[in-house]
Amino acid sequence: MALTLQEARALLDRLPRAALGFFPTPIMRLDRLSDALGASLYIKRDDCSGVNLFGGNKVRKLEYLLGQAVRDGATHAITYGATQSNHAMETAWACRRLGIQPILYLTAVVPPRPEDVRANLLLDRVLGAEIHIVPIEPGETEADAEARSFEMGAARAAELNAAGSKCADIPMGGASALGSVGFAAAMAELRAQSDAMGLRFARIYHSTGTGGTMAGLHAGRAMLGMDDARIISVAASPKDAAAYLDKVYGLTRATLSLIGGDAAPDKAAMQLRLDQWQPGYERPSAAGSAAIRLLARTEGLFVDPVYTGKALAGLLADIEGGDIRPGENVLFWHTGGATALFAEPEILGEVT
Ligand SMILES: Cc1ncc(COP(=O)(O)O)c(C=O)c1O
């Protein structure tokens, strides 16, 4: 059965949480873009989730993941991602806030140039994280190199633990049930904000990668009975749709069982969009670049080439295709990542 906001908050409050971000993040109406497109568009500013200029969706997950790590007495935390991973950078600063040593295993999907270190990798360096770059060796796939990075991380954790440290394992993308609790809590935050604004969002668009955000949003939707909100998850990388939806559904169920209560997620409501990720992860698309320019030039706001630009392009395609009814309130959930605007040129693409 769906919970009231108060009941949901009471359950969420039982889990350990480290206060890391600025919440609630603002919701703004995109007046100029709405007028230009004949739609009613809003944006949820998780790019402003704090605690510095470089917010993003991972802050919500890290509040719970590192909340648990602090409770466990962690001295170090290891996580994984690409060399320009937003998650890795956000984990590194969040660890610093909590006095935990950050250790990063970064797969060189787009190989960094040692003489020209940019964007998140530069911030990881400024933060003094212990950084291990894992190249994709000849004959290896990206997934092979990633699997190797997990083995290297596990070995480093074993070494540290044997020496008397306590090493927390933070999954890639923060994608675990505990991490996704952060986005179930975010749906409660959204419900409170939309109640105060006196409106309902018929559609929520967001970028999906590891699936942790998507699972959390669906967990929150089920927990609060927000059946009138369609969540449209735009993939930032290629996926096998059936396997991905199975994975996210499983994660959603695990998230709900961690929170408690008896809400069940609706698998049929999980909408994965695979029409925007091309030509590849960390490879810019013409539609994504156009979305970056359009939002900047109508609203003065920045989305990024890897995640949010492509998700916004999915929303724009639905307006253009007549899928969104005029008057339908649409929320674009900005999940951060604009540091990619300062990344290697092959990640950025043509945005000017
Ligand atoms: C900016 C941005 N948006 C969206 C996502 C996707 O989130 P998730 O990995 O939870 O699917 C990520 C991380 O992967 C991200 O960095």
The ligand as an SDF file (V2000), in Angstrom:
LIG
                    3D

 16 16  0  0  0  0  0  0  0  0999 V2000
   25.3760   13.2980  -14.9070 C   0  0  0  0  0  0  0  0  0  0  0  0
   24.8470   11.9210  -14.7770 C   0  0  0  0  0  0  0  0  0  0  0  0
   23.5700   11.6900  -15.1110 N   0  0  0  0  0  0  0  0  0  0  0  0
   23.0380   10.4540  -15.0300 C   0  0  0  0  0  0  0  0  0  0  0  0
   23.7880    9.3760  -14.6080 C   0  0  0  0  0  0  0  0  0  0  0  0
   23.1530    8.0440  -14.5730 C   0  0  0  0  0  0  0  0  0  0  0  0
   22.8660    7.6550  -13.2750 O   0  0  0  0  0  0  0  0  0  0  0  0
   22.7940    6.1440  -12.8780 P   0  0  0  0  0  0  0  0  0  0  0  0
   24.1920    5.6050  -12.9540 O   0  0  0  0  0  0  0  0  0  0  0  0
   22.2570    6.1360  -11.5180 O   0  0  0  0  0  0  0  0  0  0  0  0
   21.9270    5.4390  -13.8630 O   0  0  0  0  0  0  0  0  0  0  0  0
   25.1260    9.5760  -14.2210 C   0  0  0  0  0  0  0  0  0  0  0  0
   26.0170    8.5080  -13.7430 C   0  0  0  0  0  0  0  0  0  0  0  0
   26.2000    7.4640  -14.2610 O   0  0  0  0  0  0  0  0  0  0  0  0
   25.6760   10.8770  -14.3170 C   0  0  0  0  0  0  0  0  0  0  0  0
   26.9450   11.1240  -13.9860 O   0  0  0  0  0  0  0  0  0  0  0  0
  1  2  1  0
  2  3  1  0
  2 15  2  0
  3  4  2  0
  4  5  1  0
  5  6  1  0
  5 12  2  0
  6  7  1  0
  7  8  1  0
  8  9  2  0
  8 10  1  0
  8 11  1  0
 12 13  1  0
 12 15  1  0
 13 14  2  0
 15 16  1  0
M  END
$$$$
